[in-house]
Amino acid sequence: MKTQKVISILILSLFFIPISAQEETETAQTQDKIQSFTKYDFVAGDKILFFDDFSQDAIGDFPALWNTDGSGEVQTISNYPGKWLKTTSDDNAYCLMKDLKLPNDFIFEFDVIPTPKDPDEDDSFSNFGFTFYRCQDEFLQTDIVPGEKGFSVIVGTDGWKADSYEDGDYTVNLASELAPVKINKLNHVILWVQNRRLRIYYDGQKVIDGPTALPANTTYNRFRIAMYGRSGHPFFSNIKITTAAPDTRSKLLTEGKLISYGIYFDSGKDVVKQESYGALNDIAVVLKENSGVKIKITGYTDSDGDDALNLDLSKRRAAAVKNELVKTFGIDAARIQTDGKGESEPVAPNTNAESKAKNRRVEFIKL
């Protein structure tokens, strides 16, 4: 207990150290990074539809929410936190065992670490694919084009491909050589599905934007990762699907409260990540158009870890969001209050990964 108290005091003391020239430079660099993600025009919604970080699966087991006609196991990685699904097959599918019931407008994102098939040869990794599709049959689908209709995305070291299909026939093919994924590095990939429009974001760029890329009049209920004809054994984690594009103006001005899952932080950290640009910009626009509105930003965590440290982290995260709105988007600091509630007011039981993800949120309250 004394050790935890000392750590908390040391953390809090950092906020009272005068800002040096080096710290100002680091702050400016962080702001530049946020601003450089202006192409991230999506806004994650206020509902999490699915989340899995394999935290409840035992090391060495195949994850409970998935099925495969190949092999794989949950592992940890020395230089990246959390648990990861290690795919160990070259010609197999990894299917989510859940009927998703996705809306027409949703955000999908995940972390992937592509690793070479031969550890001594980086070029022994080529690519991997994943598919959203409509299907009424059993969950384990091993066809190249599963279900009635859907779309596949191929992610590789040479770029990106997106193919949509209906009744087994491909209808649209898109390709991009922008920003290929990096070998042996953590890559965060984000997709925005909006009816027939498909946008893919990676490394500060919008690598694919197809206004009519997807099948018409389609809702998707299945998801899988596919390694057919691929080379390499990537790790996957933090697979998340949320609703998209909430009516920020209505929720903040009329309802008086907005829950956001589009403000990103690394685990245990209070630095706002660049992928948060869309959500922050959306809120800033509402505040600029309504100059008399004041808000309170409140951070929340799940129940993992020490209660006191979670409370402190939630307060620091709320303050970091305010800092970005003020310094990057020009909002008057006097219009924003901040607070943190830690794990004290969950919106879901902290009993599984998906519920915990729902509790890790930022709320904006109109004062």
C-alpha positions as CSV (number, residue, x, y, z in Angstrom):
1,M,0.0,0.0,0.0
2,K,2.8,2.4,0.9
3,T,4.5,1.7,-2.5
4,Q,1.3,2.5,-4.3
5,K,0.9,5.7,-2.4
6,V,4.5,6.8,-3.2
7,I,3.9,6.0,-6.9
8,S,0.7,8.1,-6.9
9,I,2.5,11.0,-5.3
10,L,5.3,10.8,-7.8
11,I,2.8,10.7,-10.7
12,L,0.9,13.7,-9.3
13,S,4.1,15.6,-8.7
14,L,4.9,15.6,-12.4
15,F,2.0,18.0,-13.0
16,F,3.7,20.7,-10.8
17,I,7.1,20.6,-12.4
18,P,7.7,23.8,-14.6
19,I,7.5,23.0,-18.3
20,S,11.0,23.0,-19.8
21,A,11.9,23.8,-23.4
22,Q,12.3,20.1,-24.1
23,E,8.8,19.4,-22.6
24,E,7.3,22.2,-24.8
25,T,8.9,20.6,-27.8
26,E,7.5,17.2,-26.9
27,T,4.1,18.7,-26.4
28,A,4.3,20.4,-29.8
29,Q,5.3,17.2,-31.4
30,T,2.3,15.5,-29.9
31,Q,0.0,18.2,-31.2
32,D,1.6,18.0,-34.7
33,K,0.8,14.2,-34.6
34,I,-2.8,14.8,-33.8
35,Q,-3.1,17.4,-36.5
36,S,-1.4,15.2,-39.0
37,F,-4.3,12.7,-38.7
38,T,-6.8,15.1,-40.3
39,K,-7.7,12.4,-42.8
40,Y,-9.1,10.4,-39.9
41,D,-12.6,11.8,-40.5
42,F,-14.5,9.0,-38.9
43,V,-16.2,9.3,-35.5
44,A,-16.6,6.1,-33.4
45,G,-20.1,5.9,-31.9
46,D,-21.4,5.5,-28.4
47,K,-22.0,1.8,-28.5
48,I,-19.5,-1.1,-28.6
49,L,-21.0,-4.0,-30.6
50,F,-18.1,-6.4,-30.2
51,F,-14.7,-6.5,-28.5
52,D,-12.1,-9.2,-27.9
53,D,-8.6,-8.8,-26.6
54,F,-8.3,-12.5,-25.5
55,S,-7.8,-11.4,-21.9
56,Q,-10.0,-14.2,-20.6
57,D,-8.4,-16.9,-22.6
58,A,-5.6,-19.0,-21.2
59,I,-2.1,-18.8,-22.7
60,G,-1.6,-21.7,-25.1
61,D,-5.4,-22.2,-25.7
62,F,-7.3,-21.4,-28.9
63,P,-9.7,-18.5,-28.0
64,A,-13.2,-19.4,-26.8
65,L,-15.1,-17.0,-29.1
66,W,-13.5,-18.3,-32.3
67,N,-13.3,-21.4,-34.4
68,T,-10.8,-22.6,-37.1
69,D,-10.1,-25.3,-39.5
70,G,-6.4,-24.8,-38.8
71,S,-4.5,-24.0,-35.7
72,G,-3.6,-21.1,-33.4
73,E,-3.1,-20.1,-29.8
74,V,-3.2,-17.2,-27.4
75,Q,0.2,-15.9,-26.6
76,T,1.9,-12.9,-24.9
77,I,4.6,-10.8,-26.6
78,S,7.6,-9.4,-24.7
79,N,7.5,-5.9,-26.2
80,Y,3.8,-5.4,-26.5
81,P,1.2,-5.6,-23.7
82,G,-1.8,-7.9,-23.5
83,K,-2.7,-11.2,-25.0
84,W,-2.6,-12.0,-28.7
85,L,-4.1,-14.6,-31.1
86,K,-1.1,-16.2,-32.9
87,T,-2.2,-17.6,-36.3
88,T,-0.1,-20.7,-37.1
89,S,-1.7,-21.9,-40.4
90,D,-1.2,-20.7,-43.9
91,D,-4.4,-21.9,-45.6
92,N,-7.1,-21.7,-43.0
93,A,-9.9,-19.5,-41.6
94,Y,-10.4,-18.1,-38.1
95,C,-14.1,-17.5,-37.7
96,L,-15.8,-15.5,-35.0
97,M,-18.6,-17.6,-33.3
98,K,-21.1,-14.8,-32.9
99,D,-24.0,-13.4,-34.9
100,L,-23.0,-9.7,-35.0
101,K,-26.2,-8.0,-36.3
102,L,-24.2,-5.0,-37.6
103,P,-25.9,-1.7,-38.6
104,N,-25.3,0.0,-42.0
105,D,-22.8,2.3,-40.4
106,F,-20.1,0.9,-38.2
107,I,-16.4,1.2,-37.3
108,F,-14.1,-1.8,-37.2
109,E,-10.6,-1.7,-35.8
110,F,-7.8,-4.1,-34.7
111,D,-4.2,-4.4,-33.8
112,V,-2.0,-6.7,-35.8
113,I,1.7,-7.6,-35.7
114,P,2.7,-9.3,-39.0
115,T,5.6,-11.7,-38.4
116,P,7.6,-13.6,-41.1
117,K,7.0,-17.3,-41.7
118,D,10.8,-17.6,-41.5
119,P,12.1,-15.5,-38.5
120,D,15.4,-14.9,-40.4
121,E,13.7,-13.5,-43.5
122,D,11.4,-10.5,-43.3
123,D,10.3,-10.9,-46.9
124,S,8.8,-14.4,-46.0
125,F,5.6,-12.5,-44.9
126,S,3.3,-11.3,-47.6
127,N,-0.3,-10.6,-46.4
128,F,-3.4,-11.7,-44.6
129,G,-7.1,-11.2,-45.2
130,F,-10.4,-10.7,-43.3
131,T,-14.0,-10.8,-44.4
132,F,-17.4,-9.4,-43.4
133,Y,-20.3,-11.3,-44.9
134,R,-23.9,-12.2,-44.6
135,C,-24.5,-15.9,-43.8
136,Q,-27.3,-18.0,-42.3
137,D,-25.3,-21.3,-42.1
138,E,-22.9,-22.6,-39.5
139,F,-20.3,-20.2,-38.2
140,L,-17.1,-21.9,-39.5
141,Q,-17.0,-20.8,-43.1
142,T,-14.0,-22.0,-45.1
143,D,-15.2,-21.0,-48.7
144,I,-13.0,-18.5,-50.4
145,V,-16.1,-16.2,-50.7
146,P,-18.3,-17.2,-47.8
147,G,-22.0,-16.5,-47.4
148,E,-24.5,-14.8,-49.7
149,K,-22.6,-11.5,-50.1
150,G,-19.8,-9.7,-48.4
151,F,-16.4,-8.0,-48.8
152,S,-12.8,-9.0,-48.1
153,V,-9.8,-6.8,-47.3
154,I,-6.2,-8.0,-48.0
155,V,-3.6,-6.3,-45.8
156,G,0.0,-6.8,-46.9
157,T,3.6,-5.5,-47.1
158,D,2.9,-4.3,-50.7
159,G,-0.4,-2.4,-49.9
160,W,-4.1,-3.0,-49.7
161,K,-6.9,-4.7,-51.6
162,A,-10.7,-4.6,-51.1
163,D,-13.0,-7.0,-53.0
164,S,-16.8,-7.2,-52.7
165,Y,-18.9,-10.1,-53.9
166,E,-22.4,-11.4,-54.4
167,D,-23.4,-15.0,-54.8
168,G,-19.7,-16.0,-55.3
169,D,-18.9,-13.4,-58.0
170,Y,-16.7,-10.5,-57.4
171,T,-18.3,-7.1,-58.2
172,V,-15.8,-4.4,-57.1
173,N,-12.0,-4.5,-56.7
174,L,-10.0,-1.7,-55.2
175,A,-6.3,-1.5,-54.6
176,S,-3.8,0.9,-53.0
177,E,-0.1,1.0,-52.4
178,L,-0.2,3.6,-49.7
179,A,1.3,2.9,-46.3
180,P,1.9,-0.9,-46.3
181,V,1.9,-2.5,-42.9
182,K,5.2,-2.9,-41.0
183,I,6.7,-6.2,-40.2
184,N,7.3,-7.1,-36.6
185,K,5.6,-3.8,-35.5
186,L,2.2,-3.2,-33.9
187,N,-0.1,-1.9,-36.7
188,H,-3.5,-0.3,-35.9
189,V,-6.0,-0.6,-38.7
190,I,-9.4,1.1,-38.8
191,L,-12.3,0.6,-41.3
192,W,-15.4,2.7,-41.6
193,V,-18.4,1.0,-43.3
194,Q,-21.1,3.4,-44.3
195,N,-23.8,1.6,-46.4
196,R,-21.9,1.0,-49.7
197,R,-18.9,3.1,-48.8
198,L,-15.7,1.6,-47.5
199,R,-12.9,3.7,-46.0
200,I,-9.7,2.1,-44.6
201,Y,-7.3,4.1,-42.3
202,Y,-3.8,3.3,-41.4
203,D,-0.7,5.2,-40.2
204,G,-2.3,8.7,-40.6
205,Q,-3.6,8.1,-44.1
206,K,-6.9,7.1,-45.7
207,V,-5.5,4.2,-47.7
208,I,-8.7,3.3,-49.5
209,D,-12.0,5.2,-50.0
210,G,-14.5,3.5,-52.2
211,P,-17.9,5.3,-52.4
212,T,-19.6,2.3,-54.0
213,A,-17.2,-0.5,-53.0
214,L,-19.7,-2.6,-51.0
215,P,-22.7,-4.7,-52.0
216,A,-26.0,-2.7,-52.0
217,N,-28.7,-3.3,-49.4
218,T,-26.5,-5.5,-47.2
219,T,-26.1,-5.9,-43.5
220,Y,-23.3,-8.1,-42.2
221,N,-23.6,-10.6,-39.4
222,R,-20.3,-12.6,-39.7
223,F,-16.6,-11.9,-39.5
224,R,-13.5,-14.0,-40.1
225,I,-9.7,-13.8,-40.6
226,A,-8.5,-15.8,-43.5
227,M,-5.0,-17.0,-44.4
228,Y,-5.7,-18.7,-47.7
229,G,-2.6,-18.7,-49.9
230,R,-0.9,-16.3,-47.4
231,S,2.6,-16.4,-46.0
232,G,3.4,-15.4,-42.4
233,H,1.9,-15.9,-39.0
234,P,0.5,-12.5,-37.7
235,F,-0.7,-11.8,-34.2
236,F,-4.1,-10.2,-33.6
237,S,-5.6,-8.4,-30.6
238,N,-8.0,-5.6,-29.6
239,I,-10.6,-6.4,-32.2
240,K,-13.4,-3.9,-31.8
241,I,-16.6,-2.9,-33.6
242,T,-18.5,0.2,-32.6
243,T,-21.4,2.1,-34.0
244,A,-20.3,5.1,-36.1
245,A,-21.0,8.9,-36.5
246,P,-23.2,9.6,-33.5
247,D,-25.2,12.9,-33.7
248,T,-22.8,14.8,-31.6
249,R,-24.7,18.1,-31.8
250,S,-28.0,16.5,-30.7
251,K,-26.5,14.3,-27.9
252,L,-24.4,17.2,-26.4
253,L,-26.8,20.1,-26.9
254,T,-30.2,18.4,-26.6
255,E,-29.6,15.3,-24.5
256,G,-26.8,17.0,-22.6
257,K,-24.5,14.0,-22.6
258,L,-22.2,12.2,-25.1
259,I,-20.4,9.0,-24.5
260,S,-17.3,8.5,-26.7
261,Y,-15.4,5.4,-27.6
262,G,-13.4,7.4,-30.2
263,I,-10.8,8.9,-27.8
264,Y,-7.8,6.6,-27.9
265,F,-5.1,5.9,-25.2
266,D,-2.5,3.2,-24.8
267,S,-3.1,0.9,-21.9
268,G,-2.4,2.7,-18.6
269,K,-1.4,5.9,-20.4
270,D,-2.9,9.4,-20.5
271,V,-1.5,10.6,-23.9
272,V,-4.3,11.1,-26.4
273,K,-3.5,9.1,-29.5
274,Q,-3.6,10.5,-33.0
275,E,-6.5,8.3,-34.1
276,S,-8.7,10.5,-31.8
277,Y,-8.7,13.4,-34.3
278,G,-12.2,12.7,-35.8
279,A,-14.0,12.6,-32.4
280,L,-12.1,15.6,-31.0
281,N,-12.8,17.6,-34.2
282,D,-16.5,16.7,-34.1
283,I,-16.8,18.0,-30.5
284,A,-14.7,21.1,-31.3
285,V,-17.0,22.0,-34.2
286,V,-20.1,21.9,-31.9
287,L,-18.4,24.0,-29.3
288,K,-17.2,26.6,-31.8
289,E,-20.7,26.9,-33.3
290,N,-22.2,27.3,-29.8
291,S,-19.9,29.7,-28.0
292,G,-22.0,29.8,-24.8
293,V,-21.9,26.1,-24.2
294,K,-19.6,24.8,-21.4
295,I,-18.8,21.1,-20.8
296,K,-17.4,18.7,-18.3
297,I,-15.1,15.9,-19.6
298,T,-15.1,12.8,-17.4
299,G,-12.9,9.8,-17.8
300,Y,-13.7,6.2,-16.8
301,T,-11.8,2.9,-16.6
302,D,-12.6,-0.7,-16.2
303,S,-12.0,-2.6,-12.9
304,D,-8.7,-4.1,-13.7
305,G,-5.8,-2.9,-11.5
306,D,-5.7,-0.8,-8.4
307,D,-8.7,1.4,-7.6
308,A,-6.7,4.5,-6.6
309,L,-4.5,4.3,-9.7
310,N,-7.5,3.8,-12.0
311,L,-9.1,6.9,-10.4
312,D,-5.9,8.9,-11.0
313,L,-5.6,7.6,-14.6
314,S,-9.2,8.6,-15.4
315,K,-8.6,12.1,-14.1
316,R,-5.4,12.5,-16.1
317,R,-7.1,11.2,-19.3
318,A,-9.9,13.7,-19.0
319,A,-7.3,16.5,-18.5
320,A,-5.4,15.3,-21.6
321,V,-8.6,15.5,-23.7
322,K,-9.2,19.0,-22.5
323,N,-5.6,19.9,-23.3
324,E,-6.1,18.7,-26.9
325,L,-9.3,20.6,-27.4
326,V,-7.7,23.8,-26.1
327,K,-4.2,23.6,-27.8
328,T,-5.0,21.8,-31.0
329,F,-8.6,22.9,-31.7
330,G,-8.6,26.4,-30.1
331,I,-11.4,25.9,-27.5
332,D,-11.3,28.3,-24.6
333,A,-10.0,26.4,-21.5
334,A,-12.5,28.3,-19.3
335,R,-15.4,26.5,-21.0
336,I,-14.1,23.0,-20.0
337,Q,-14.1,21.3,-16.6
338,T,-12.6,17.8,-16.1
339,D,-13.1,15.0,-13.7
340,G,-12.4,11.2,-13.4
341,K,-14.5,8.5,-11.9
342,G,-12.1,5.6,-12.4
343,E,-14.0,2.3,-12.2
344,S,-16.8,3.6,-9.8
345,E,-19.6,4.0,-12.3
346,P,-19.6,1.1,-14.8
347,V,-22.1,1.0,-17.6
348,A,-21.7,-2.8,-17.8
349,P,-20.5,-5.5,-15.4
350,N,-16.7,-6.0,-15.5
351,T,-17.1,-9.7,-16.2
352,N,-15.7,-10.0,-19.7
353,A,-13.6,-8.2,-22.3
354,E,-16.5,-6.6,-24.1
355,S,-18.1,-5.3,-21.0
356,K,-14.8,-3.9,-19.8
357,A,-14.3,-2.2,-23.1
358,K,-17.7,-0.5,-22.6
359,N,-16.5,0.9,-19.3
360,R,-13.3,2.4,-20.7
361,R,-14.9,5.6,-22.0
362,V,-14.9,9.4,-22.0
363,E,-18.1,11.3,-21.3
364,F,-18.9,14.9,-22.3
365,I,-21.6,16.6,-20.2
366,K,-23.2,19.9,-21.1
367,L,-23.1,22.2,-18.0
